[in-house]
Amino acid sequence: MNHLDAVELSLFAQRVNAICEEMGAQLKHSAFSPNIRDRLDYSCAVFDAAGGLTAQAAHIPVHLGSMAYAMKYIVSAFEWFPGDQVILNDPYLGGTHLPDVTLVAPVFVDAVLCGFVANRAHYADIGSVSPGSMPLTTSLEDEGMLLSPQKLVDKGELNQSLIDAIADQTRSRQDALGDINAQVGCNRRGIDRLQALLQKMTPARYQQAVAALNDYAETLAYGMISRLKKGTYAAQDVMEDDGQGLRDIPIKLTLTIDQAGVRADFSGTADQVAGNINCPFSVTVAAVWYVLRCLMPAGTPACAGCFRPISIDAPEGSLVNARYPAAVAAGNVETSSRIVDVVLLALSRAASELIPALSQGTMNNIAFGASEAGEQWGYYETIGGGMGASYGNHGLDAVQSHMTNTRNTPIEVLEMRYPLRISRYGIRRESGGRGRNRGGDGLIREFEFTRPGVCTLLTERRRHTVPGLNGGGCGAAGVNRLNQQELPGKCTFSLQVGDKVSMETPGGGAWGGEN
């Protein structure tokens, strides 16, 4: 381990984490759209000069893991200068799905490249064929504007024509302009704070501290692995459908745990599909990393070192390592959730008392907006549900779980910004599984629309219940309805004035059989 005493290392970790937290606070308070400033659908991180993860705030797991995986490619693709910022959303070149827009900026001290800051934010509209930019489609092109990695800011000069082109593609130009500028400002704040830390420590001492942080995190990661039962464990589950008629699409995992680390092999998983539940490999990596990171001790630095003992393989062209140009809008949200479930199921055979029962296993995506020419409004959100119970605790009710870490949008904000009312919002009682420790209950959220529009739902766990663990009961499956008529898990439909769309979200699984 690089030489830093424990106090120095702890202080350094807190300082770089604080930079990420401050970046997030600035982004929240300067963004225009409710999706960023109210739902907090964004993430911020600091990287070293080679693109290795140095620190991240406790934001969105699917954002952070995929950024950490993809940054080395992005860093190597450009000649960097002070004042640069690169923008991208290409799922096959470092992104996740098109609504997640990433900005990356280099940090220089005395003309020496010392690291990078980055933020990723989910835009409620990125110009897809349907409002909310989460369409039920078979084409990546139909999912919105594709931004391959390119300079949005070149040596301090904003590319205003690119900013205008992005904003013009959306259904809320002012929100898009505000959000892009908020992301630029967020990175500038990160640059200022990281430069101040570098100058105080000196770049050489900073790099030494980064190396020591990674070594320490690796030690903790191996410590976690040592507590798991060595062996090879198989698990599988299914995606209920791809929205295009294909049902019960398998995700298979073989997890090997030994002294060298953890190897996750997704051989046997279904090939990529026509619908948009395909995953770029970076999203699959993020899901596996997330689960194993949760098993590490509290205070483990969220840096590249903690992922060194983990290797991941997935067949190219499969559901969890899709080839361009497969549609991916729901892969980032729904398939990533099922990958988490499969990893948890495999790990439960290696350390049953450490692993909770499965949570709702879906983000309950709803996107809606204007259907008439000339009207410019659109919105997207995810809805919480039941969390799985654990060996020591009941599951939490009505929360976002696992790969999402957002809030709900307050009713007051929704009703002020959009032509709708929230006619019902509450806990879906008795939807959690029964057992020694019960699963968390889901939610009921009902939207009543006061203008015509279009709505898209992308949801899972509507036909299959959420399994419990160690004899625990299953959580209830979710239900989608339009005016009390049940809807499929994935669908697009027209809205008329007075229509009510309700979502009853799944409950979490229970842990242990009832006494």
Buried (B, 14 or more C-beta within 10 A) or exposed (E): EBEBEEEBBBEBBEBBBBBBBBBBBBBBEBBBBBBBBBBBBBBBBBBBBEBBBBBBBEBBBBBBBBBBBBBBEBBEBBEBBBBBBBBBBBBBBBBBBBBBBBBBBBBBBEEEBBBBBBBBBBBBBBBBBBBBBBBBBBEBBBBBBBBEBBBBBBEEEBBEEBBBEBBEBBBBBEBBBBBBBBBBBBBBBBBBBBBEBBEEBEBEBBBBBBBBBBBBBBEBBBEBBEEBEEEBBBBBBBBBBBBBEBEEBEBBBBBBBEEEBBBBBBEBBBEBBBBBBBBBBBBBBBBBBBBBBBBBEEEBBBBBBBBBBBBBEBBEEBBBBBBEEBBBBBBBBBBBBBBBBBBBBBBBBBBBEBBBBBBBBBBBBBBBBBBEEEBBBBBBBBBBBBBBBBBEEBBBBBBBBBBBBBEBBEEEBBEEBBBBBBEEBEBBEEBBBBBBBBBBBBBBBBBBBBBBBBBBBBBBBBBBBBBBBBEBBBBBBBBBBBEEEEBBBBBBBEBEEEBBBBBBBBBBBBBBEEE
